[in-house]
Amino acid sequence: MPRRTSRSTLFRLRTPGRLAGFLKTASICVLIAGLLSPLTQVTAAAATASDDYCGGQCSDILPPGENGNATLAQILLNQAFGTQPEHAEDQLGPYANLASGYSALTDAKINTFFNDASFGVASDQVASSEKPAGRSDVTIVRDKKTGVPHITGSTRYGTEFGAGYAAAEDRLWLMDLFRHVGRGQLTSFAGGAAANQGLEQQFYRNAPYTEAELKAQIDNAVANNGARGQQALADANAYLAGINSYIDASDSGRYFPGEYVLTGHKDAITNAGTIDHFKLTDLVALASVIGSLFGSGGGGEVNNAISLLAAQSKYGVEEGTKVWESFRERNDPEAVLTVHDGESFPYGTKPASAQGEALPDAGSVTTEPLIYDATGTGASQSATAASGKAAAAALSSAKRGMSNALVVSGKYTASGHPVAVFGPQTGYFAPQLLMLQEIQGPGISARGASFAGLSMYVELGRGQDYSWSATTSGQDIIDTYAVELCQDDHHYLYHGTCTAMDEVEQKNSWKPTTADGTAAGSYTMRVWRTKYGPVAYRATVGGKKVAYTTLRSSYLHEADSIIGFQMLNDPGYVKGPQTFQTAVQHINYTFNWFYADSRHTAYYNSGDNPVRASGVDSEFPVWGRAAYEWKGWDPATNTAAYTPASQHPNSVDQDYYVSWNNKQALDYTTASWGDGSVHRGNLLEDRVRRLVAAGGVTRTKLVQAMAGAALADLRAEDVLPDLLKVIDSAAVTDPTAAAAVSRLRTWLTAGARRTETSAGSKTYADSDAIRILDAWWPLLVKAEFEPGLGAGLYTALTANLPIDESPSAGHGPTGSHAGSSFQYGWWSYVDKDIRSVLGEPVKGPLAEKYCGGGSLSACRDTLISTLKEAAGMSASEVYPGDDLCSAGDQWCADSINQRTLGGIKHHLISWQNRPTFQQVVEYTSHR
């Protein structure tokens, strides 16, 4: 296994040769003395709590800490001595400690691991109070424990001004980074590291917008939403004024983030250089990044076609299609469901007779180039590798996700009030992508988390008497069209007319800085766009040259969702589950939304689901012709007819809800593969179902259910028992295999968790069993399936769904050390196949038996031989080490790293598979 390296780090602090050894201590002290002098202290004052119906039973957590800005002096201290700026890391310890402390949890101890999320700040807990820019209509109070801003305004403008000011205080550098990511300008701004190149390329493929198009999104969102649209525009302008006021104040006061110096934008001595003001279109650029990362389900139709063709080549058209469909699991009867009351919500189902399919000729598909005219490090081997990974990430079948939710109706709780534990799993960064805040003002009353730079409203959190959260849903809002080329490679037939493609490009160049020593380089990113979206692939279909394009319903509409978030923050609008559902219907990102107050729970699946033409199968590319377009589609505005709210999975007061990016409801197909009999959602489903059956659910019990699932190895808990059944079908005589089986069985009996021997030991209990399973899984999957499928089909299917996603694997949007695990893998395939070989009943089985060709004894031989091979692999082979861990360090390989997006570093924490921002709520009363 090759040595792993960080793939998403935007900022790596490097020191030029003249400062070898990263500055002498004396030099640091002299520099710090000068840099600290402009900082001033603000006066403490009391904050007043607004209407709060949670009775002290709302809690939240967001590691590593609220403070995501650091001056140059603070960065130098952190790099040299490991010291942390105030409130930069004070939520990391409590968050990490839950892994070892959850078993002894009580309601009284919850806020040992979470923050008190009550509204307001007690007078004796006020750390600071300020009137930003001297305004009399807004106050920002920060509490002593976490430094979270509590923004209270007497006018709407002042409230939003304060929200923008507080956001810049806590996340200015991060906001600046991501507005450049959204425009495809990251390398020119932050440096040409291969990871930076890959990141900007990934997002530019999905949203290659011009400045005029960003502006048009704002105009359209305002024009189409009446008074709320006008209010959103006013709020955004006030928010920007607050951001820019802080930029001016920190620039003149010389306490701006130190990364501006280290990346060459500001001079530490003369203060020369500028920090550009933010503008409205920056907010849309930021929203396009967040929407692409977490809320854009779909894509992957070309890869689906390639694997279907491979299956048909192997088995023939009829049988090959059956085999492919069995692996696709569009509507698997054994899949865990969020809406589990039997109600059906058909979407994305297989048509009886597919129309308009445009499957590529075998071997003809090539990925559309993005990079042109590369020079220097823009043309290096590492740059090429980064480009390849970025293309795969941008064009894959919606391998996005993360986030979970556990919500229990009051009928089954000890208090009679609903209990919820939920939050988004957005990766781990320093500073974090999200920030905490409380906003109180005319028409706004909320506390919670928002993405930095988009925090004019709380996006996930609580209101006065209700809380809400979301998980990524992934239903298909992205389709692939085949447009027939004419004249040359940059003209295509549109409704019978040869039409020129639209060329959009972004030129970037960079040079070494203190922050990023990557040598000088440059390139041009060029995207060819059609009315059916940007070109993603080239191929031939029936010998005709085509371009495959990707069209998503949220393209040109990232700004639209602002209205839904505005409603969620408005106590005059959200008064119960029905108005909550109406609010989130205004969000066009593909999310599962959850709600809890003192009396009700609710769920709704959001997103603009296009109504497809009759007979179109959304799994595969279709011809770019009028007959196969979305119903009511207008290419000028990219609007169409969308499925009505009643056809989206939704529910009120179900006994319980669980979601971990699993299937939403019966007959509702998601774009990503893997919604089968074993899914990480089962880890929540099994635990919550048992709690509800017993009754008397409390906040403590629901947190414990989440925390137990967060430490579980899905493969061990849900698949290993069946593997052991096959092995136990005869006596195990080989001593190596017998020892391995014994270790695995002992671990399984102990709970199949990846936990330390004791808090802080950095050594796993049952470490040998964990090592064996980590080594065994990829070996057994290949040995089980490749002989029957053949190498070609097996490889094609692994492009649709990777075989494993263990904690130590480099996977997901943040690569290794990212926490989120076990979302994508072949656990369902192994489970169904093994049960079939055992002769057990299987609903929705694979089309054929694969392990041992269907023979129990041959299957057992396969398992034993691969198990012996895995048992013989050393820890150094299984965990080869990377830039953070030495080879063989199992705990470190799994550990979570707060990936640096700025100059401040944090320590590793033990692995947990749980939301990054998380709420624990139980309301005691209602308005």
Sequence and secondary structure as in RCSB ss.txt:
>XXXX:A:sequence
MPRRTSRSTLFRLRTPGRLAGFLKTASICVLIAGLLSPLTQVTAAAATASDDYCGGQCSDILPPGENGNATLAQI
LLNQAFGTQPEHAEDQLGPYANLASGYSALTDAKINTFFNDASFGVASDQVASSEKPAGRSDVTIVRDKKTGVPH
ITGSTRYGTEFGAGYAAAEDRLWLMDLFRHVGRGQLTSFAGGAAANQGLEQQFYRNAPYTEAELKAQIDNAVANN
GARGQQALADANAYLAGINSYIDASDSGRYFPGEYVLTGHKDAITNAGTIDHFKLTDLVALASVIGSLFGSGGGG
EVNNAISLLAAQSKYGVEEGTKVWESFRERNDPEAVLTVHDGESFPYGTKPASAQGEALPDAGSVTTEPLIYDAT
GTGASQSATAASGKAAAAALSSAKRGMSNALVVSGKYTASGHPVAVFGPQTGYFAPQLLMLQEIQGPGISARGAS
FAGLSMYVELGRGQDYSWSATTSGQDIIDTYAVELCQDDHHYLYHGTCTAMDEVEQKNSWKPTTADGTAAGSYTM
RVWRTKYGPVAYRATVGGKKVAYTTLRSSYLHEADSIIGFQMLNDPGYVKGPQTFQTAVQHINYTFNWFYADSRH
TAYYNSGDNPVRASGVDSEFPVWGRAAYEWKGWDPATNTAAYTPASQHPNSVDQDYYVSWNNKQALDYTTASWGD
GSVHRGNLLEDRVRRLVAAGGVTRTKLVQAMAGAALADLRAEDVLPDLLKVIDSAAVTDPTAAAAVSRLRTWLTA
GARRTETSAGSKTYADSDAIRILDAWWPLLVKAEFEPGLGAGLYTALTANLPIDESPSAGHGPTGSHAGSSFQYG
WWSYVDKDIRSVLGEPVKGPLAEKYCGGGSLSACRDTLISTLKEAAGMSASEVYPGDDLCSAGDQWCADSINQRT
LGGIKHHLISWQNRPTFQQVVEYTSHR
>XXXX:A:secstr
   B  SS S      GGGTTTS HHHHHHHHHHHHTT               STT EEEE SS S     HHHH
HHHHHH    TTSSTTHHHHHHHHHHGGG  GGGHHHHSEE  SS  GGGEEEEE GGG SSEEEEEETTT  EE
EEESSHHHHHHHHHHHHHHHHHHHHHHHHHHHTT HHHHH   HHHHHHHHHHHHH    HHHHHHHHHHHHHTT
HHHHHHHHHHHHHHHHHHHHHHHHHHHHT S THHHHTTSB TTT  B      HHHHHHHHHHHHHHHS     
HHHHHHHHHHHHHHH HHHHHHHHHHHH TT TTS BSS SS EEEES   SS  SB    TT  EE   EEEEE
EGGGSHHHHHHHHHHHHHHHSS      EEEEE GGGBSSSS EEEEE     EES SEEEEEEEETTEEEEEEE
ETT TTS SEEE SSEEEEEEE  B  EEEEEEEB SSTTEEEETTEEEE EEEEEEEEE   SS     EEEEE
EEEEETTEEEEEEEEETTEEEEEEEEETTTT GGGGHHHHHHHT TTT  SHHHHHHHHTT  S EEEEEEESS 
EEEEE S  B   TT  TTS EESSGGGS TT BTTTTB  B  GGGS EEES SEEEESS B SEEE BSSS  
SS  THHHHHHHHHHHHHH  B HHHHHHHHHHHHHB HIIIIIHHHHHHHHTTS    HHHHHHHHHHHHHHHH
TSB  BSSTT   BTTHHHHHHHHHHHHHHHHHHHHHHH HHHHHHHHHHS S   TTS  TTT SS    SSSS
SHHHHHHHHHHHHT   SS  SS  GGGG HHHHHHHHHHHHHHHHTS HHHHS  BSSS TT HHHHH B  EE
SSS     B    S SSEEEE      
